[in-house]
């Protein structure tokens, strides 16, 4: 009787340990996933902070530096200074070959 009670007790303990181990493993996996997510979000936050600093610097330059304003006016709005001439080059267009003529020649 004592042996069967001991086996039942050991069996219950083993089952509880397996259940507890499973719960701990799932929790650890979830924790690891959350840490990876936090790391990714921190990296993204640092990138956004760098971008914000760059934009603040550009705003400051546009408010206080006439050369920065001139650069934007020339690049974005294609403005030119008095007496300047701007040449705009367009890329060459490729000629389309007439495939019908080539196909007829190949059939003969």
N, C-alpha and C positions, 0 to 999 in steps of 0.2 A: 504494500500500500504506500509506504513512504517512497519507494523507488518510482512508482507511477506519478505520484504527486511531484517529485523532484523533476521528472522528465517533462511533465506538463508545465511546471514553473520555468524550466530552461527553454522550452519551446516558446512560451509566451514572451520571455525576455528576448530570445532571438528574433521573433517576429517584430517586437517593438523596436529593437535595434535596426532591423532592416527598414522599417517604416521611417524611423528617425533619420537614418542615413540617407534615404531617398529625399526626404524633406530638406535636409541640409544641403545635399548636392544640388537640388533645384534652386534653392535660395542662393547658393554660391554662384551658380551659372547666371542667374538673374542679376546678381550684384556685379559680376564681371561684365555683363552686357551693358549695365547702367554706367559703369566706370568708362567703358569704351565710348559710350554716347557722350558722357561728360567731357572726355578728352577731345572728341570731335567738335563739340560745341565751344569749348575753350579756344580751340584753334580757329574756328570760324569767328569768334568774338575778337581775337587778336587781329585777324585779317580785316575785320570791319573797323576796328580802332585805327589801324594803319591807314585804311582808306579815308576815314574821317579826318585824320591829321593832314593827309595830302590835300583833301578838298578844302580844309580850313586854310592851308597855306596858299592854295590857288585863289581863294576868296580874298585873302589879305593882299596878295600880289595885285589882283584886279582893282582893289580899292586904293592902293598906294603906289603902284608902279605903272607909269604910262607905257613902258615898253611891253608889259604883259597885256595891256588893253589893246595896243597896236597889233600884237601877235594874234590875238583872238579875232580882231577885226579883219586881218588879212586872211587868216586860215578859214574861219567859219563863214564870213560874210563876203569874202573876195573883194574887199575894199583896197584901193591903192592910194598912194600919196600923189600930190599934185606933181605933174610932169613925169610920172612913171608910166611905163607901158607894160602890160601883162600879156604874155603869149600862152594860150592854152592849147596843148597838143592832145588830139584825140587818137585813141588806138586805131590801128588799121583794121578794117573789116576783112574777114576772110571771104574769098569768093567761093560760092557753092558750085560744085561740079554737077553737071547735068548727068545724072545716073542713067537716064533713059537712053541717051545717045551711046553711052558706054555699053549698056546691055545689048543694044541692037548690033553693035559692032562685034561683040563677043559671040552672038548667035550665028552669024554668017559663016 
